[in-house]
Amino acid sequence: MTKIKYPATCVVHWPSGTVMACDEHARQIIGMGKFLGSHIVATKLTDPAECSNCVNEKKEKPND
């Protein structure tokens, strides 16, 4: 089993698909959707997963 380094807590239902996100990134994604005029919903994650945005941020800043 793979260790989860950046745990996700929510599934954010974006118009183009779902995004696994931590609480902070879920709030940011929902805020961006509201700004763009979309109704974005987040539901509680039932299975372990990594936050997609945390993983992508780590790729951009590998020395942190």
mmJSON file of the N, C-alpha and C atoms, coordinates in Angstrom:
{"data_MODEL":{"atom_site":{
"group_PDB":["ATOM","ATOM","ATOM","ATOM","ATOM","ATOM","ATOM","ATOM","ATOM","ATOM","ATOM","ATOM","ATOM","ATOM","ATOM","ATOM","ATOM","ATOM","ATOM","ATOM","ATOM","ATOM","ATOM","ATOM","ATOM","ATOM","ATOM","ATOM","ATOM","ATOM","ATOM","ATOM","ATOM","ATOM","ATOM","ATOM","ATOM","ATOM","ATOM","ATOM","ATOM","ATOM","ATOM","ATOM","ATOM","ATOM","ATOM","ATOM","ATOM","ATOM","ATOM","ATOM","ATOM","ATOM","ATOM","ATOM","ATOM","ATOM","ATOM","ATOM","ATOM","ATOM","ATOM","ATOM","ATOM","ATOM","ATOM","ATOM","ATOM","ATOM","ATOM","ATOM","ATOM","ATOM","ATOM","ATOM","ATOM","ATOM","ATOM","ATOM","ATOM","ATOM","ATOM","ATOM","ATOM","ATOM","ATOM","ATOM","ATOM","ATOM","ATOM","ATOM","ATOM","ATOM","ATOM","ATOM","ATOM","ATOM","ATOM","ATOM","ATOM","ATOM","ATOM","ATOM","ATOM","ATOM","ATOM","ATOM","ATOM","ATOM","ATOM","ATOM","ATOM","ATOM","ATOM","ATOM","ATOM","ATOM","ATOM","ATOM","ATOM","ATOM","ATOM","ATOM","ATOM","ATOM","ATOM","ATOM","ATOM","ATOM","ATOM","ATOM","ATOM","ATOM","ATOM","ATOM","ATOM","ATOM","ATOM","ATOM","ATOM","ATOM","ATOM","ATOM","ATOM","ATOM","ATOM","ATOM","ATOM","ATOM","ATOM","ATOM","ATOM","ATOM","ATOM","ATOM","ATOM","ATOM","ATOM","ATOM","ATOM","ATOM","ATOM","ATOM","ATOM","ATOM","ATOM","ATOM","ATOM","ATOM","ATOM","ATOM","ATOM","ATOM","ATOM","ATOM","ATOM","ATOM","ATOM","ATOM","ATOM","ATOM","ATOM","ATOM","ATOM","ATOM","ATOM","ATOM","ATOM","ATOM","ATOM","ATOM"],
"id":[1,2,3,4,5,6,7,8,9,10,11,12,13,14,15,16,17,18,19,20,21,22,23,24,25,26,27,28,29,30,31,32,33,34,35,36,37,38,39,40,41,42,43,44,45,46,47,48,49,50,51,52,53,54,55,56,57,58,59,60,61,62,63,64,65,66,67,68,69,70,71,72,73,74,75,76,77,78,79,80,81,82,83,84,85,86,87,88,89,90,91,92,93,94,95,96,97,98,99,100,101,102,103,104,105,106,107,108,109,110,111,112,113,114,115,116,117,118,119,120,121,122,123,124,125,126,127,128,129,130,131,132,133,134,135,136,137,138,139,140,141,142,143,144,145,146,147,148,149,150,151,152,153,154,155,156,157,158,159,160,161,162,163,164,165,166,167,168,169,170,171,172,173,174,175,176,177,178,179,180,181,182,183,184,185,186,187,188,189,190,191,192],
"type_symbol":["N","C","C","N","C","C","N","C","C","N","C","C","N","C","C","N","C","C","N","C","C","N","C","C","N","C","C","N","C","C","N","C","C","N","C","C","N","C","C","N","C","C","N","C","C","N","C","C","N","C","C","N","C","C","N","C","C","N","C","C","N","C","C","N","C","C","N","C","C","N","C","C","N","C","C","N","C","C","N","C","C","N","C","C","N","C","C","N","C","C","N","C","C","N","C","C","N","C","C","N","C","C","N","C","C","N","C","C","N","C","C","N","C","C","N","C","C","N","C","C","N","C","C","N","C","C","N","C","C","N","C","C","N","C","C","N","C","C","N","C","C","N","C","C","N","C","C","N","C","C","N","C","C","N","C","C","N","C","C","N","C","C","N","C","C","N","C","C","N","C","C","N","C","C","N","C","C","N","C","C","N","C","C","N","C","C","N","C","C","N","C","C"],
"label_atom_id":["N","CA","C","N","CA","C","N","CA","C","N","CA","C","N","CA","C","N","CA","C","N","CA","C","N","CA","C","N","CA","C","N","CA","C","N","CA","C","N","CA","C","N","CA","C","N","CA","C","N","CA","C","N","CA","C","N","CA","C","N","CA","C","N","CA","C","N","CA","C","N","CA","C","N","CA","C","N","CA","C","N","CA","C","N","CA","C","N","CA","C","N","CA","C","N","CA","C","N","CA","C","N","CA","C","N","CA","C","N","CA","C","N","CA","C","N","CA","C","N","CA","C","N","CA","C","N","CA","C","N","CA","C","N","CA","C","N","CA","C","N","CA","C","N","CA","C","N","CA","C","N","CA","C","N","CA","C","N","CA","C","N","CA","C","N","CA","C","N","CA","C","N","CA","C","N","CA","C","N","CA","C","N","CA","C","N","CA","C","N","CA","C","N","CA","C","N","CA","C","N","CA","C","N","CA","C","N","CA","C","N","CA","C","N","CA","C","N","CA","C","N","CA","C"],
"label_alt_id":[null,null,null,null,null,null,null,null,null,null,null,null,null,null,null,null,null,null,null,null,null,null,null,null,null,null,null,null,null,null,null,null,null,null,null,null,null,null,null,null,null,null,null,null,null,null,null,null,null,null,null,null,null,null,null,null,null,null,null,null,null,null,null,null,null,null,null,null,null,null,null,null,null,null,null,null,null,null,null,null,null,null,null,null,null,null,null,null,null,null,null,null,null,null,null,null,null,null,null,null,null,null,null,null,null,null,null,null,null,null,null,null,null,null,null,null,null,null,null,null,null,null,null,null,null,null,null,null,null,null,null,null,null,null,null,null,null,null,null,null,null,null,null,null,null,null,null,null,null,null,null,null,null,null,null,null,null,null,null,null,null,null,null,null,null,null,null,null,null,null,null,null,null,null,null,null,null,null,null,null,null,null,null,null,null,null,null,null,null,null,null,null],
"label_comp_id":["MET","MET","MET","THR","THR","THR","LYS","LYS","LYS","ILE","ILE","ILE","LYS","LYS","LYS","TYR","TYR","TYR","PRO","PRO","PRO","ALA","ALA","ALA","THR","THR","THR","CYS","CYS","CYS","VAL","VAL","VAL","VAL","VAL","VAL","HIS","HIS","HIS","TRP","TRP","TRP","PRO","PRO","PRO","SER","SER","SER","GLY","GLY","GLY","THR","THR","THR","VAL","VAL","VAL","MET","MET","MET","ALA","ALA","ALA","CYS","CYS","CYS","ASP","ASP","ASP","GLU","GLU","GLU","HIS","HIS","HIS","ALA","ALA","ALA","ARG","ARG","ARG","GLN","GLN","GLN","ILE","ILE","ILE","ILE","ILE","ILE","GLY","GLY","GLY","MET","MET","MET","GLY","GLY","GLY","LYS","LYS","LYS","PHE","PHE","PHE","LEU","LEU","LEU","GLY","GLY","GLY","SER","SER","SER","HIS","HIS","HIS","ILE","ILE","ILE","VAL","VAL","VAL","ALA","ALA","ALA","THR","THR","THR","LYS","LYS","LYS","LEU","LEU","LEU","THR","THR","THR","ASP","ASP","ASP","PRO","PRO","PRO","ALA","ALA","ALA","GLU","GLU","GLU","CYS","CYS","CYS","SER","SER","SER","ASN","ASN","ASN","CYS","CYS","CYS","VAL","VAL","VAL","ASN","ASN","ASN","GLU","GLU","GLU","LYS","LYS","LYS","LYS","LYS","LYS","GLU","GLU","GLU","LYS","LYS","LYS","PRO","PRO","PRO","ASN","ASN","ASN","ASP","ASP","ASP"],
"label_asym_id":["A","A","A","A","A","A","A","A","A","A","A","A","A","A","A","A","A","A","A","A","A","A","A","A","A","A","A","A","A","A","A","A","A","A","A","A","A","A","A","A","A","A","A","A","A","A","A","A","A","A","A","A","A","A","A","A","A","A","A","A","A","A","A","A","A","A","A","A","A","A","A","A","A","A","A","A","A","A","A","A","A","A","A","A","A","A","A","A","A","A","A","A","A","A","A","A","A","A","A","A","A","A","A","A","A","A","A","A","A","A","A","A","A","A","A","A","A","A","A","A","A","A","A","A","A","A","A","A","A","A","A","A","A","A","A","A","A","A","A","A","A","A","A","A","A","A","A","A","A","A","A","A","A","A","A","A","A","A","A","A","A","A","A","A","A","A","A","A","A","A","A","A","A","A","A","A","A","A","A","A","A","A","A","A","A","A","A","A","A","A","A","A"],
"label_entity_id":["1","1","1","1","1","1","1","1","1","1","1","1","1","1","1","1","1","1","1","1","1","1","1","1","1","1","1","1","1","1","1","1","1","1","1","1","1","1","1","1","1","1","1","1","1","1","1","1","1","1","1","1","1","1","1","1","1","1","1","1","1","1","1","1","1","1","1","1","1","1","1","1","1","1","1","1","1","1","1","1","1","1","1","1","1","1","1","1","1","1","1","1","1","1","1","1","1","1","1","1","1","1","1","1","1","1","1","1","1","1","1","1","1","1","1","1","1","1","1","1","1","1","1","1","1","1","1","1","1","1","1","1","1","1","1","1","1","1","1","1","1","1","1","1","1","1","1","1","1","1","1","1","1","1","1","1","1","1","1","1","1","1","1","1","1","1","1","1","1","1","1","1","1","1","1","1","1","1","1","1","1","1","1","1","1","1","1","1","1","1","1","1"],
"label_seq_id":[1,1,1,2,2,2,3,3,3,4,4,4,5,5,5,6,6,6,7,7,7,8,8,8,9,9,9,10,10,10,11,11,11,12,12,12,13,13,13,14,14,14,15,15,15,16,16,16,17,17,17,18,18,18,19,19,19,20,20,20,21,21,21,22,22,22,23,23,23,24,24,24,25,25,25,26,26,26,27,27,27,28,28,28,29,29,29,30,30,30,31,31,31,32,32,32,33,33,33,34,34,34,35,35,35,36,36,36,37,37,37,38,38,38,39,39,39,40,40,40,41,41,41,42,42,42,43,43,43,44,44,44,45,45,45,46,46,46,47,47,47,48,48,48,49,49,49,50,50,50,51,51,51,52,52,52,53,53,53,54,54,54,55,55,55,56,56,56,57,57,57,58,58,58,59,59,59,60,60,60,61,61,61,62,62,62,63,63,63,64,64,64],
"pdbx_PDB_ins_code":[null,null,null,null,null,null,null,null,null,null,null,null,null,null,null,null,null,null,null,null,null,null,null,null,null,null,null,null,null,null,null,null,null,null,null,null,null,null,null,null,null,null,null,null,null,null,null,null,null,null,null,null,null,null,null,null,null,null,null,null,null,null,null,null,null,null,null,null,null,null,null,null,null,null,null,null,null,null,null,null,null,null,null,null,null,null,null,null,null,null,null,null,null,null,null,null,null,null,null,null,null,null,null,null,null,null,null,null,null,null,null,null,null,null,null,null,null,null,null,null,null,null,null,null,null,null,null,null,null,null,null,null,null,null,null,null,null,null,null,null,null,null,null,null,null,null,null,null,null,null,null,null,null,null,null,null,null,null,null,null,null,null,null,null,null,null,null,null,null,null,null,null,null,null,null,null,null,null,null,null,null,null,null,null,null,null,null,null,null,null,null,null],
"Cartn_x":[0.845,0.0,0.893,0.516,1.271,0.904,1.92,1.677,1.166,0.123,-0.455,0.264,0.954,1.749,0.909,-0.039,-0.887,-2.355,-2.905,-4.257,-5.356,-6.236,-7.422,-8.554,-9.427,-10.573,-11.9,-11.843,-13.062,-12.927,-14.077,-14.159,-14.892,-14.227,-14.846,-15.377,-16.66,-17.324,-17.315,-16.264,-16.04,-16.755,-17.194,-17.936,-17.2,-15.876,-15.136,-14.791,-15.099,-14.816,-14.581,-14.197,-13.975,-12.505,-12.279,-10.941,-10.849,-9.847,-9.59,-8.837,-9.29,-8.692,-8.691,-7.689,-7.676,-8.679,-8.931,-9.911,-9.548,-8.281,-7.85,-8.033,-7.602,-7.76,-9.221,-10.017,-11.452,-12.085,-11.73,-12.263,-11.824,-10.576,-10.069,-10.782,-10.978,-11.647,-13.103,-13.786,-15.181,-15.261,-14.34,-14.31,-14.076,-13.167,-12.902,-14.145,-14.832,-16.057,-17.131,-17.284,-18.272,-17.92,-16.626,-16.175,-16.506,-16.401,-16.683,-18.167,-18.998,-20.435,-20.947,-20.132,-20.552,-20.938,-21.8,-22.159,-21.306,-20.347,-19.424,-19.764,-19.787,-20.133,-18.95,-18.714,-17.705,-18.383,-18.008,-18.538,-17.385,-17.714,-16.688,-16.126,-14.823,-14.134,-14.296,-14.617,-14.807,-13.592,-12.828,-11.638,-10.389,-9.286,-8.053,-7.572,-7.14,-6.604,-5.705,-4.928,-4.066,-4.719,-4.431,-4.912,-4.157,-4.873,-4.263,-3.471,-3.998,-3.333,-2.072,-2.077,-0.871,0.24,-0.122,0.862,1.444,0.602,1.082,1.947,1.583,2.407,3.776,3.846,5.114,5.994,5.402,6.161,6.808,6.108,6.624,7.722,7.678,8.654,9.262,10.131,10.629,11.543,12.083,13.009,12.337,11.02,10.313,10.118],
"Cartn_y":[-1.18,0.0,1.247,2.248,3.481,4.433,5.042,6.011,7.32,7.862,9.114,10.273,11.065,12.176,13.45,13.659,14.852,14.406,14.092,13.516,14.479,13.947,14.686,14.4,15.36,15.196,15.315,15.864,16.148,15.707,15.477,15.327,16.567,17.391,18.6,18.257,18.539,18.196,19.415,19.486,20.567,20.186,21.146,20.79,19.799,19.848,18.947,17.609,17.444,16.186,16.399,15.339,15.442,15.709,16.374,16.693,16.293,15.494,15.149,16.325,16.817,18.019,17.992,18.67,18.909,20.039,20.327,21.37,22.719,23.106,24.412,24.503,23.499,23.544,23.424,22.684,22.601,23.994,24.73,26.101,26.981,26.858,27.664,27.318,26.027,25.594,26.053,25.917,26.369,27.873,28.628,30.082,30.464,29.75,30.028,29.739,28.64,28.306,29.356,29.843,30.908,32.165,32.496,33.664,33.51,32.294,32.021,31.804,31.828,31.699,30.264,29.338,27.933,27.558,26.599,26.063,24.821,24.901,23.813,23.186,21.87,21.137,20.263,20.18,19.27,18.286,17.034,15.998,15.369,14.774,14.151,12.923,12.802,11.679,10.432,9.31,8.077,7.158,7.22,6.38,7.253,6.739,7.524,7.931,9.165,9.682,10.869,11.265,12.432,13.654,14.799,16.076,16.351,16.441,16.671,17.971,19.0,20.297,20.321,19.675,19.601,18.865,17.778,17.01,17.88,18.624,19.49,20.624,21.185,22.247,21.709,20.508,19.906,19.68,19.321,19.142,20.456,21.585,22.891,23.375,22.984,23.406,22.173,21.443,20.178,20.327,21.477,21.642,21.989,22.09,22.421,21.214],
"Cartn_z":[0.0,0.0,0.0,-0.764,-0.882,0.249,0.832,1.903,1.297,1.897,1.411,2.094,1.293,1.811,1.971,1.062,1.071,1.082,2.248,2.295,1.843,1.049,0.613,1.595,1.774,2.658,1.909,0.69,-0.071,-1.522,-2.126,-3.571,-4.054,-4.844,-5.382,-6.763,-6.97,-8.222,-9.151,-9.948,-10.911,-12.209,-13.035,-14.256,-15.18,-15.204,-16.096,-15.442,-14.165,-13.489,-12.003,-11.316,-9.885,-9.576,-8.442,-7.978,-6.513,-6.182,-4.784,-4.168,-3.017,-2.449,-0.923,-0.355,1.092,1.367,2.623,2.962,2.354,2.451,1.936,0.419,-0.3,-1.754,-2.168,-1.416,-1.72,-1.621,-0.566,-0.419,-1.597,-2.017,-3.134,-4.437,-4.686,-5.92,-5.932,-4.812,-4.724,-4.939,-4.331,-4.52,-5.966,-6.636,-8.048,-8.882,-8.568,-9.292,-9.112,-7.877,-7.632,-8.427,-8.456,-9.214,-10.695,-11.2,-12.607,-12.883,-11.827,-11.998,-11.984,-11.527,-11.46,-10.031,-9.921,-8.606,-8.399,-7.495,-7.236,-5.888,-5.845,-4.632,-4.222,-2.913,-2.382,-1.45,-1.572,-0.686,0.084,1.203,2.047,1.342,1.4,0.784,1.652,1.033,1.791,1.728,0.66,0.508,0.559,1.062,1.123,-0.269,-0.383,-1.645,-1.341,-2.338,-2.173,-2.795,-2.209,-2.744,-4.046,-5.133,-6.444,-6.484,-5.847,-5.879,-5.031,-3.878,-3.049,-3.794,-4.463,-5.232,-6.336,-7.056,-8.136,-7.602,-6.445,-5.856,-5.477,-4.972,-4.574,-5.803,-6.937,-8.174,-8.612,-8.385,-8.78,-7.854,-6.558,-5.56,-4.901,-5.595,-5.042,-3.829,-3.526,-2.41,-1.087,-1.056,0.199,1.05],
"occupancy":[1.0,1.0,1.0,1.0,1.0,1.0,1.0,1.0,1.0,1.0,1.0,1.0,1.0,1.0,1.0,1.0,1.0,1.0,1.0,1.0,1.0,1.0,1.0,1.0,1.0,1.0,1.0,1.0,1.0,1.0,1.0,1.0,1.0,1.0,1.0,1.0,1.0,1.0,1.0,1.0,1.0,1.0,1.0,1.0,1.0,1.0,1.0,1.0,1.0,1.0,1.0,1.0,1.0,1.0,1.0,1.0,1.0,1.0,1.0,1.0,1.0,1.0,1.0,1.0,1.0,1.0,1.0,1.0,1.0,1.0,1.0,1.0,1.0,1.0,1.0,1.0,1.0,1.0,1.0,1.0,1.0,1.0,1.0,1.0,1.0,1.0,1.0,1.0,1.0,1.0,1.0,1.0,1.0,1.0,1.0,1.0,1.0,1.0,1.0,1.0,1.0,1.0,1.0,1.0,1.0,1.0,1.0,1.0,1.0,1.0,1.0,1.0,1.0,1.0,1.0,1.0,1.0,1.0,1.0,1.0,1.0,1.0,1.0,1.0,1.0,1.0,1.0,1.0,1.0,1.0,1.0,1.0,1.0,1.0,1.0,1.0,1.0,1.0,1.0,1.0,1.0,1.0,1.0,1.0,1.0,1.0,1.0,1.0,1.0,1.0,1.0,1.0,1.0,1.0,1.0,1.0,1.0,1.0,1.0,1.0,1.0,1.0,1.0,1.0,1.0,1.0,1.0,1.0,1.0,1.0,1.0,1.0,1.0,1.0,1.0,1.0,1.0,1.0,1.0,1.0,1.0,1.0,1.0,1.0,1.0,1.0,1.0,1.0,1.0,1.0,1.0,1.0],
"B_iso_or_equiv":[0.0,0.0,0.0,0.0,0.0,0.0,0.0,0.0,0.0,0.0,0.0,0.0,0.0,0.0,0.0,0.0,0.0,0.0,0.0,0.0,0.0,0.0,0.0,0.0,0.0,0.0,0.0,0.0,0.0,0.0,0.0,0.0,0.0,0.0,0.0,0.0,0.0,0.0,0.0,0.0,0.0,0.0,0.0,0.0,0.0,0.0,0.0,0.0,0.0,0.0,0.0,0.0,0.0,0.0,0.0,0.0,0.0,0.0,0.0,0.0,0.0,0.0,0.0,0.0,0.0,0.0,0.0,0.0,0.0,0.0,0.0,0.0,0.0,0.0,0.0,0.0,0.0,0.0,0.0,0.0,0.0,0.0,0.0,0.0,0.0,0.0,0.0,0.0,0.0,0.0,0.0,0.0,0.0,0.0,0.0,0.0,0.0,0.0,0.0,0.0,0.0,0.0,0.0,0.0,0.0,0.0,0.0,0.0,0.0,0.0,0.0,0.0,0.0,0.0,0.0,0.0,0.0,0.0,0.0,0.0,0.0,0.0,0.0,0.0,0.0,0.0,0.0,0.0,0.0,0.0,0.0,0.0,0.0,0.0,0.0,0.0,0.0,0.0,0.0,0.0,0.0,0.0,0.0,0.0,0.0,0.0,0.0,0.0,0.0,0.0,0.0,0.0,0.0,0.0,0.0,0.0,0.0,0.0,0.0,0.0,0.0,0.0,0.0,0.0,0.0,0.0,0.0,0.0,0.0,0.0,0.0,0.0,0.0,0.0,0.0,0.0,0.0,0.0,0.0,0.0,0.0,0.0,0.0,0.0,0.0,0.0,0.0,0.0,0.0,0.0,0.0,0.0],
"pdbx_formal_charge":[null,null,null,null,null,null,null,null,null,null,null,null,null,null,null,null,null,null,null,null,null,null,null,null,null,null,null,null,null,null,null,null,null,null,null,null,null,null,null,null,null,null,null,null,null,null,null,null,null,null,null,null,null,null,null,null,null,null,null,null,null,null,null,null,null,null,null,null,null,null,null,null,null,null,null,null,null,null,null,null,null,null,null,null,null,null,null,null,null,null,null,null,null,null,null,null,null,null,null,null,null,null,null,null,null,null,null,null,null,null,null,null,null,null,null,null,null,null,null,null,null,null,null,null,null,null,null,null,null,null,null,null,null,null,null,null,null,null,null,null,null,null,null,null,null,null,null,null,null,null,null,null,null,null,null,null,null,null,null,null,null,null,null,null,null,null,null,null,null,null,null,null,null,null,null,null,null,null,null,null,null,null,null,null,null,null,null,null,null,null,null,null],
"auth_seq_id":[1,1,1,2,2,2,3,3,3,4,4,4,5,5,5,6,6,6,7,7,7,8,8,8,9,9,9,10,10,10,11,11,11,12,12,12,13,13,13,14,14,14,15,15,15,16,16,16,17,17,17,18,18,18,19,19,19,20,20,20,21,21,21,22,22,22,23,23,23,24,24,24,25,25,25,26,26,26,27,27,27,28,28,28,29,29,29,30,30,30,31,31,31,32,32,32,33,33,33,34,34,34,35,35,35,36,36,36,37,37,37,38,38,38,39,39,39,40,40,40,41,41,41,42,42,42,43,43,43,44,44,44,45,45,45,46,46,46,47,47,47,48,48,48,49,49,49,50,50,50,51,51,51,52,52,52,53,53,53,54,54,54,55,55,55,56,56,56,57,57,57,58,58,58,59,59,59,60,60,60,61,61,61,62,62,62,63,63,63,64,64,64],
"auth_comp_id":["MET","MET","MET","THR","THR","THR","LYS","LYS","LYS","ILE","ILE","ILE","LYS","LYS","LYS","TYR","TYR","TYR","PRO","PRO","PRO","ALA","ALA","ALA","THR","THR","THR","CYS","CYS","CYS","VAL","VAL","VAL","VAL","VAL","VAL","HIS","HIS","HIS","TRP","TRP","TRP","PRO","PRO","PRO","SER","SER","SER","GLY","GLY","GLY","THR","THR","THR","VAL","VAL","VAL","MET","MET","MET","ALA","ALA","ALA","CYS","CYS","CYS","ASP","ASP","ASP","GLU","GLU","GLU","HIS","HIS","HIS","ALA","ALA","ALA","ARG","ARG","ARG","GLN","GLN","GLN","ILE","ILE","ILE","ILE","ILE","ILE","GLY","GLY","GLY","MET","MET","MET","GLY","GLY","GLY","LYS","LYS","LYS","PHE","PHE","PHE","LEU","LEU","LEU","GLY","GLY","GLY","SER","SER","SER","HIS","HIS","HIS","ILE","ILE","ILE","VAL","VAL","VAL","ALA","ALA","ALA","THR","THR","THR","LYS","LYS","LYS","LEU","LEU","LEU","THR","THR","THR","ASP","ASP","ASP","PRO","PRO","PRO","ALA","ALA","ALA","GLU","GLU","GLU","CYS","CYS","CYS","SER","SER","SER","ASN","ASN","ASN","CYS","CYS","CYS","VAL","VAL","VAL","ASN","ASN","ASN","GLU","GLU","GLU","LYS","LYS","LYS","LYS","LYS","LYS","GLU","GLU","GLU","LYS","LYS","LYS","PRO","PRO","PRO","ASN","ASN","ASN","ASP","ASP","ASP"],
"auth_asym_id":["A","A","A","A","A","A","A","A","A","A","A","A","A","A","A","A","A","A","A","A","A","A","A","A","A","A","A","A","A","A","A","A","A","A","A","A","A","A","A","A","A","A","A","A","A","A","A","A","A","A","A","A","A","A","A","A","A","A","A","A","A","A","A","A","A","A","A","A","A","A","A","A","A","A","A","A","A","A","A","A","A","A","A","A","A","A","A","A","A","A","A","A","A","A","A","A","A","A","A","A","A","A","A","A","A","A","A","A","A","A","A","A","A","A","A","A","A","A","A","A","A","A","A","A","A","A","A","A","A","A","A","A","A","A","A","A","A","A","A","A","A","A","A","A","A","A","A","A","A","A","A","A","A","A","A","A","A","A","A","A","A","A","A","A","A","A","A","A","A","A","A","A","A","A","A","A","A","A","A","A","A","A","A","A","A","A","A","A","A","A","A","A"],
"auth_atom_id":["N","CA","C","N","CA","C","N","CA","C","N","CA","C","N","CA","C","N","CA","C","N","CA","C","N","CA","C","N","CA","C","N","CA","C","N","CA","C","N","CA","C","N","CA","C","N","CA","C","N","CA","C","N","CA","C","N","CA","C","N","CA","C","N","CA","C","N","CA","C","N","CA","C","N","CA","C","N","CA","C","N","CA","C","N","CA","C","N","CA","C","N","CA","C","N","CA","C","N","CA","C","N","CA","C","N","CA","C","N","CA","C","N","CA","C","N","CA","C","N","CA","C","N","CA","C","N","CA","C","N","CA","C","N","CA","C","N","CA","C","N","CA","C","N","CA","C","N","CA","C","N","CA","C","N","CA","C","N","CA","C","N","CA","C","N","CA","C","N","CA","C","N","CA","C","N","CA","C","N","CA","C","N","CA","C","N","CA","C","N","CA","C","N","CA","C","N","CA","C","N","CA","C","N","CA","C","N","CA","C","N","CA","C","N","CA","C","N","CA","C","N","CA","C"],
"pdbx_PDB_model_num":[1,1,1,1,1,1,1,1,1,1,1,1,1,1,1,1,1,1,1,1,1,1,1,1,1,1,1,1,1,1,1,1,1,1,1,1,1,1,1,1,1,1,1,1,1,1,1,1,1,1,1,1,1,1,1,1,1,1,1,1,1,1,1,1,1,1,1,1,1,1,1,1,1,1,1,1,1,1,1,1,1,1,1,1,1,1,1,1,1,1,1,1,1,1,1,1,1,1,1,1,1,1,1,1,1,1,1,1,1,1,1,1,1,1,1,1,1,1,1,1,1,1,1,1,1,1,1,1,1,1,1,1,1,1,1,1,1,1,1,1,1,1,1,1,1,1,1,1,1,1,1,1,1,1,1,1,1,1,1,1,1,1,1,1,1,1,1,1,1,1,1,1,1,1,1,1,1,1,1,1,1,1,1,1,1,1,1,1,1,1,1,1]
}}}
